[in-house]
Amino acid sequence: MTGELPLPAYQFRKDRPSLRDMFRLGVGDVGAVIPAAILDEDAVQLTGPGAPLVVSAPELVRQTLNDRADQFTRDRFVRRLFRRSWGKGMAAAEGEDWQRQRRAAVPFFRPQAVRQHLAAFALSSDAVIGQLEHGRTIELGTLAARIVARIVLSVLVESGDLADPDQAAADVPAYVRRIAGFTPLDLMPLPERLIDRLQGIDSDPSVQRLRAMGSRLAERRKNGAKAHDMIALLDGVGPIEDNIRGLFPAAMDTTVAGIGWALHALSRYPEWQERVAAEGRAMGSIPQLDQLAATRRVVSEILRLYPPAPLLARCAARGMELGGYHVRRGQTVIVGIYPMHRHRKIWDRPDAFDPDRWLPGAALPDAWMPFGTGPRMCIAAHFAQAEMAVVLARILAGVRLEPSDAQPQVSLQVTTRSPNGLRSRAHLRQP
């Protein structure tokens, strides 16, 4: 197609990391120490005693996350991240406590329940699109964040006038950087709360504002306010304030990144942009997912190219063989969703943007797992895909995007994101 520009890909290192690299880079950004061989091989053993094994073959991913899930626990850094974000809420819970909270929340994310919220996805999009100025260069992640914050605060957590969605949208990126900003200090045998204080997490303004918002929303419920949202299903099952606070990075950071990457891609593929725009104009005020066939293929392809959870960490509960490697008890296994989605031996043209590879009946490898798999698979997978499709179609029904000259970088820290932003020029379409 004419007018297409290549999309950025993460640049894995060409050499094997040294022990110094593992300590200097790997603690805060494990992607920085993974060699590019992971795009051709089933697994790569990183450097150093007890260093992680990285797997990218679909069968090894499924073994780790699903088939042998009882032989793995969550890595200590993952536990710390979820404790900082969710406290004792659903995503941080373990065992029966986790199962009880997850069972309570499942009905909210079933397809028939999600369909009831499609109109709210569209309304939240319209509220932000109506504030855009014609011909201005916009940051696509910021645009997506303002829309998704409104969805979170109207659908997942009914906030009324106790929360400012634009402030929440502005705070979440800094909040995530804080709680996921691991350093060599996290390796020290110190109490976790002391490490948090030494790293300045508790005193960070974004952390304080989001925690205060969670407290306000929880207090209103304690005083008898009724709600019909996802959090209401957890009343009496899990800690309400912890679950409200945990929802913001969980429901915003990954979805915002996905929508941002999709808009970036569509600005560079004008024919696909117009297909999505046409579906957005045709869907009217009450969206239906069956009206968004091309848009949903775009979403599937973006989730392949830029998966929301690019690297998942698990800890071996006992010694075992995995993919021909001996994994010791306590060793970390990094599940490479991003490299599996771009593996050169699995996918045809792995770095190409081709939504039509998702046409019904197409022969595809069983290697698409943007939300993980197994017991801990993301509970909101269908919700997130429907949200992305409606928001994308709604945005492009009202706005035509032109690509910026700036080339985005790609980071695999926490989610697949662009540290230097995603920018496009927005032209308002005529009604």
matplotlib code that plots the C-alpha trace (Angstrom):
import matplotlib.pyplot as plt

x = [0.0, 1.2, 2.0, 3.1, 5.9, 7.6, 6.6, 9.3, 10.4, 12.2, 16.0, 17.2, 21.0, 23.3, 25.7, 25.3, 25.2, 28.1, 27.6, 28.1, 25.2, 23.0, 23.4, 23.5, 20.6, 18.8, 17.3, 15.3, 14.8, 15.2, 14.6, 17.9, 19.8, 18.0, 20.0, 18.3, 18.8, 15.5, 13.8, 15.2, 15.6, 13.2, 15.0, 18.1, 19.9, 21.1, 24.5, 25.4, 24.8, 21.0, 20.3, 16.9, 16.0, 14.1, 11.6, 9.8, 8.6, 4.8, 5.0, 7.4, 5.3, 2.2, 4.1, 5.3, 2.0, -0.6, 0.3, 2.8, 1.6, 1.5, 5.3, 5.9, 5.2, 5.3, 8.8, 9.6, 9.8, 6.3, 5.0, 6.5, 5.0, 1.5, 1.8, 2.7, -0.2, -2.9, -2.1, -4.1, -6.5, -7.3, -4.1, -1.8, -3.7, -2.7, -4.4, -8.0, -8.1, -7.2, -9.6, -12.4, -11.9, -11.4, -14.6, -16.5, -15.2, -15.6, -19.3, -18.4, -16.1, -18.2, -19.0, -22.7, -21.8, -19.1, -21.7, -23.7, -20.7, -19.9, -22.0, -20.0, -16.8, -18.1, -19.3, -16.0, -14.2, -16.6, -16.0, -12.3, -12.4, -14.7, -11.9, -9.3, -8.1, -7.8, -4.3, -2.6, 0.1, -1.1, 0.5, -1.5, -0.9, -2.2, -5.3, -5.9, -5.2, -7.8, -10.4, -9.6, -9.6, -13.2, -14.1, -12.4, -14.1, -17.6, -17.7, -15.2, -15.4, -18.4, -16.7, -19.3, -17.6, -15.0, -12.3, -10.9, -10.3, -7.7, -5.7, -5.8, -4.7, -1.8, -0.8, -0.9, 2.3, 4.4, 2.7, 3.6, 7.2, 7.5, 6.0, 7.8, 11.1, 13.2, 16.9, 19.7, 18.3, 15.5, 18.0, 19.0, 17.7, 15.7, 12.0, 10.0, 8.3, 11.8, 12.8, 9.7, 10.6, 14.2, 13.1, 10.7, 7.6, 5.3, 6.3, 5.8, 3.0, 1.4, 1.3, -0.2, -2.9, -4.0, -4.0, -6.1, -8.5, -8.9, -9.5, -12.2, -14.0, -13.8, -15.0, -18.1, -19.0, -18.5, -20.9, -23.6, -23.3, -24.5, -22.7, -23.2, -19.6, -16.9, -15.8, -19.3, -18.8, -15.8, -17.7, -17.3, -14.9, -11.8, -10.4, -12.3, -9.8, -6.9, -8.9, -9.9, -6.3, -5.0, -7.5, -5.9, -2.5, -4.1, -7.0, -5.2, -1.5, -1.7, -4.9, -3.6, -0.4, -2.3, -4.6, -1.6, 0.3, -2.8, -3.3, 0.4, 0.2, -3.0, -1.5, 1.2, -1.2, -3.8, -5.9, -6.4, -7.1, -9.9, -11.3, -11.5, -12.9, -15.7, -16.7, -16.7, -19.0, -21.3, -21.7, -23.8, -24.4, -24.9, -21.9, -22.0, -18.8, -20.0, -19.9, -16.2, -14.7, -11.7, -11.1, -11.0, -8.4, -6.3, -6.6, -5.5, -2.5, -1.5, -1.7, 0.6, 3.2, 2.9, 1.6, 0.5, 2.5, 5.7, 7.7, 6.2, 8.3, 7.8, 9.9, 10.5, 9.0, 11.3, 14.0, 12.9, 13.8, 12.3, 13.1, 16.3, 17.5, 17.9, 15.9, 16.9, 14.5, 14.1, 15.3, 13.4, 11.9, 11.1, 8.1, 8.8, 5.4, 6.9, 9.6, 7.1, 4.8, 7.7, 9.5, 11.1, 10.4, 6.8, 5.3, 5.3, 6.8, 6.8, 7.5, 5.0, 1.6, -0.9, -4.4, -5.6, -3.6, -6.5, -9.2, -11.7, -10.3, -6.7, -4.1, -2.3, 0.3, -0.9, 1.4, -0.8, -1.1, -1.2, -3.0, -1.1, -2.6, -3.5, -4.9, -3.5, -4.5, -5.9, -9.5, -10.3, -9.0, -12.4, -13.2, -9.9, -10.2, -13.8, -12.7, -9.8, -12.0, -14.7, -12.3, -10.2, -13.2, -14.7, -11.5, -10.9, -14.5, -13.9, -10.2, -7.8, -4.2, -1.1, 2.3, 4.9, 8.5, 9.6, 10.4, 9.2, 11.4, 10.1, 10.5, 9.5, 9.4, 6.1, 4.2, 5.2, 5.4, 7.2, 9.4, 9.6, 5.9, 3.8, 2.8, 0.6, -1.1, -4.9, -7.3, -10.9, -13.2, -16.4, -19.6]
y = [0.0, 3.5, 5.9, 3.2, 3.7, 1.0, 0.4, 0.4, -2.9, -3.5, -3.8, -6.8, -6.7, -8.4, -9.8, -11.8, -9.7, -9.6, -10.1, -6.3, -5.8, -8.2, -6.2, -2.8, -3.2, -6.4, -5.5, -2.5, -3.7, -7.4, -6.8, -4.9, -8.1, -10.5, -11.2, -11.1, -14.9, -15.2, -14.3, -17.5, -20.0, -21.7, -20.4, -18.5, -18.9, -15.5, -14.9, -15.7, -18.1, -18.5, -16.1, -16.3, -18.6, -16.8, -18.9, -17.9, -21.2, -21.4, -24.9, -23.7, -20.6, -22.8, -25.2, -22.4, -20.5, -23.3, -27.0, -26.9, -23.7, -25.5, -25.9, -22.1, -19.2, -15.5, -13.9, -11.8, -8.6, -9.4, -10.0, -6.7, -4.8, -6.2, -5.5, -1.9, -1.5, -3.8, -4.1, -7.2, -6.8, -9.3, -9.2, -9.4, -12.1, -15.8, -19.1, -19.2, -15.5, -14.9, -17.5, -16.0, -12.5, -13.6, -15.7, -12.7, -10.4, -12.9, -12.0, -8.4, -9.4, -12.0, -11.1, -10.4, -8.1, -6.3, -5.6, -3.4, -1.1, -0.4, 2.8, 4.0, 3.4, 5.5, 8.3, 8.5, 8.8, 11.5, 13.6, 13.8, 14.0, 17.0, 18.9, 18.4, 21.2, 20.9, 20.5, 20.2, 17.6, 15.4, 12.8, 9.6, 8.0, 11.1, 11.1, 7.4, 7.9, 10.6, 8.4, 5.2, 7.2, 8.2, 4.5, 3.3, 6.0, 5.4, 1.7, -0.1, 2.3, 4.6, 7.7, 10.5, 13.8, 12.4, 11.9, 14.0, 11.6, 14.0, 14.1, 10.3, 10.0, 12.3, 10.5, 6.9, 6.9, 8.4, 6.1, 3.0, 4.2, 4.6, 1.2, -0.7, 1.2, -1.6, -0.8, -2.8, -1.6, -4.1, -6.9, -5.9, -8.1, -5.2, -5.0, -4.1, -1.1, 0.3, -0.1, 1.7, 4.6, 4.7, 4.8, 7.6, 5.7, 6.8, 10.4, 10.6, 13.1, 10.8, 7.9, 10.1, 11.5, 8.1, 6.6, 9.6, 9.1, 5.4, 6.3, 8.8, 6.4, 3.6, 5.9, 6.8, 3.1, 2.6, 5.4, 3.6, 4.8, 2.2, 1.3, -1.2, -1.6, -4.2, -3.1, -3.7, -7.4, -7.5, -5.9, -8.4, -10.5, -8.4, -5.1, -2.4, 0.4, -1.8, -3.1, 0.4, 1.6, -1.5, -1.0, 2.2, 0.9, -2.5, -1.0, 2.0, 1.5, -1.5, -0.5, 3.0, 1.7, -0.6, 2.2, 4.5, 1.9, 1.2, 4.9, 5.3, 2.3, 3.5, 7.0, 5.2, 2.9, 5.3, 2.6, 0.8, 4.1, 4.7, 1.2, 1.8, 5.3, 3.9, 1.3, 4.0, 6.2, 3.3, 2.0, 4.9, 5.8, 2.2, 0.2, -3.5, -5.5, -7.3, -3.9, -3.6, -6.6, -4.7, -2.7, -5.9, -7.4, -4.2, -4.8, -8.4, -7.4, -4.6, -6.9, -9.3, -6.5, -4.6, -7.1, -5.4, -7.8, -8.4, -10.3, -12.3, -13.7, -17.0, -18.7, -22.4, -24.0, -27.1, -28.3, -29.4, -29.7, -27.1, -27.0, -29.0, -26.7, -27.6, -25.1, -25.0, -24.4, -20.7, -19.8, -17.2, -18.1, -15.1, -15.9, -13.8, -12.9, -10.2, -12.3, -15.2, -12.8, -11.8, -15.1, -15.6, -19.4, -19.0, -16.0, -15.0, -11.5, -11.2, -7.4, -6.5, -4.8, -7.1, -7.2, -9.4, -12.2, -12.4, -12.9, -15.7, -19.1, -18.0, -20.5, -19.0, -20.4, -21.1, -18.4, -15.4, -14.8, -11.1, -11.6, -14.6, -18.1, -20.4, -19.7, -16.2, -15.1, -11.5, -11.6, -8.6, -9.8, -9.6, -6.2, -4.7, -5.9, -4.6, -1.3, -0.9, -1.6, 0.9, 3.6, 3.3, 3.4, 6.3, 8.3, 7.8, 8.5, 12.0, 12.5, 11.8, 11.2, 12.1, 10.6, 12.6, 12.6, 11.5, 7.8, 6.2, 4.1, 0.8, -0.3, -3.6, -2.3, -3.5, -3.0, -2.5, 1.3, 4.2, 6.2, 9.2, 9.2, 8.6, 11.8, 12.5, 15.5, 15.4, 16.8, 16.9, 15.3, 17.0, 15.6]
z = [0.0, -0.8, 2.0, 4.5, 6.9, 8.9, 12.5, 15.2, 16.9, 20.1, 19.5, 21.5, 22.1, 19.6, 22.1, 25.3, 28.5, 30.9, 34.6, 34.9, 32.4, 34.3, 37.5, 36.0, 33.5, 34.2, 37.6, 36.2, 32.6, 31.9, 28.2, 28.1, 28.8, 26.5, 23.3, 19.8, 19.6, 21.4, 18.1, 16.5, 19.4, 21.8, 24.8, 25.9, 29.2, 30.5, 32.0, 35.6, 38.4, 38.9, 36.1, 34.4, 31.5, 28.8, 26.8, 23.6, 22.1, 22.4, 24.0, 26.6, 27.3, 27.8, 30.0, 32.3, 32.5, 32.2, 31.9, 34.7, 36.5, 39.8, 39.5, 39.3, 41.6, 40.8, 40.9, 43.9, 41.9, 40.4, 43.9, 45.0, 42.1, 42.7, 46.5, 45.7, 43.3, 44.7, 48.4, 49.3, 46.3, 43.6, 41.5, 44.5, 46.4, 46.5, 47.0, 48.1, 48.7, 45.0, 43.7, 45.8, 44.5, 40.9, 41.0, 42.3, 39.5, 36.5, 35.7, 35.0, 32.2, 30.4, 26.8, 27.4, 30.3, 28.2, 25.5, 28.0, 28.3, 24.6, 24.5, 27.5, 25.7, 22.8, 25.1, 26.9, 23.5, 22.2, 25.4, 24.6, 20.8, 21.1, 22.8, 20.1, 17.9, 14.2, 12.8, 16.1, 16.8, 19.7, 21.9, 21.2, 24.5, 26.3, 24.1, 24.9, 28.6, 28.9, 27.2, 29.2, 32.5, 31.8, 31.1, 34.3, 36.4, 34.9, 34.2, 36.4, 39.3, 39.5, 40.9, 40.5, 41.2, 43.5, 40.8, 38.0, 35.0, 33.4, 36.6, 36.9, 33.3, 34.0, 37.2, 36.1, 34.0, 36.8, 39.3, 37.2, 36.8, 40.5, 41.6, 38.8, 38.9, 40.3, 41.2, 42.8, 46.1, 45.5, 45.8, 49.3, 52.3, 53.7, 54.6, 51.6, 53.2, 54.0, 50.4, 49.3, 51.5, 50.4, 46.8, 47.5, 46.4, 49.3, 48.9, 45.2, 44.3, 41.7, 44.2, 46.9, 44.6, 43.3, 46.8, 48.1, 45.2, 46.1, 49.7, 48.8, 46.6, 49.1, 51.9, 50.0, 49.7, 53.4, 54.0, 52.1, 48.5, 46.0, 42.8, 40.1, 38.9, 39.0, 42.5, 43.8, 43.0, 45.4, 48.4, 51.3, 49.2, 49.0, 50.3, 48.4, 48.7, 47.6, 44.6, 43.5, 43.7, 41.8, 39.0, 37.7, 36.5, 35.6, 33.5, 32.1, 31.5, 29.2, 27.3, 26.8, 25.4, 23.0, 21.7, 21.3, 19.2, 17.1, 16.4, 15.6, 13.2, 11.5, 10.9, 8.8, 7.0, 5.6, 3.9, 7.2, 8.9, 6.5, 7.0, 10.7, 10.3, 8.0, 10.6, 13.3, 11.3, 10.5, 14.1, 15.3, 19.0, 20.1, 19.0, 18.2, 17.9, 14.8, 13.0, 13.7, 11.8, 10.3, 13.5, 15.6, 13.2, 13.7, 17.5, 17.2, 15.1, 17.4, 20.4, 18.5, 17.6, 20.9, 23.6, 26.9, 29.0, 26.9, 29.5, 32.4, 35.2, 37.0, 39.7, 39.7, 42.8, 42.3, 40.0, 36.5, 32.9, 30.6, 26.9, 27.3, 30.1, 33.8, 35.9, 39.5, 42.4, 42.9, 39.4, 37.4, 34.0, 31.8, 29.5, 26.4, 24.9, 22.8, 21.2, 20.7, 18.9, 16.5, 16.4, 13.0, 12.9, 13.9, 12.0, 8.3, 8.1, 11.9, 12.0, 9.4, 10.2, 8.5, 10.1, 7.3, 8.7, 11.2, 8.5, 9.5, 8.4, 8.1, 9.2, 12.1, 14.6, 18.1, 19.4, 20.2, 23.9, 24.6, 27.8, 28.9, 29.4, 32.2, 35.7, 35.9, 32.4, 32.4, 33.5, 31.4, 28.1, 26.3, 27.9, 26.8, 23.2, 22.9, 24.6, 22.2, 19.1, 20.0, 21.1, 17.9, 15.7, 17.5, 17.4, 13.7, 12.8, 14.0, 13.4, 10.6, 11.7, 9.8, 10.8, 12.7, 11.6, 15.1, 15.4, 18.6, 20.8, 22.1, 25.8, 27.3, 30.9, 32.5, 29.2, 25.6, 25.5, 23.8, 26.3, 23.9, 23.0, 20.0, 18.1, 15.1, 13.6, 14.1, 11.5, 12.5, 10.0, 8.8, 10.5]

ax = plt.figure().add_subplot(projection="3d")
ax.plot(x, y, z, "-o")
ax.set_aspect("equal")
plt.show()
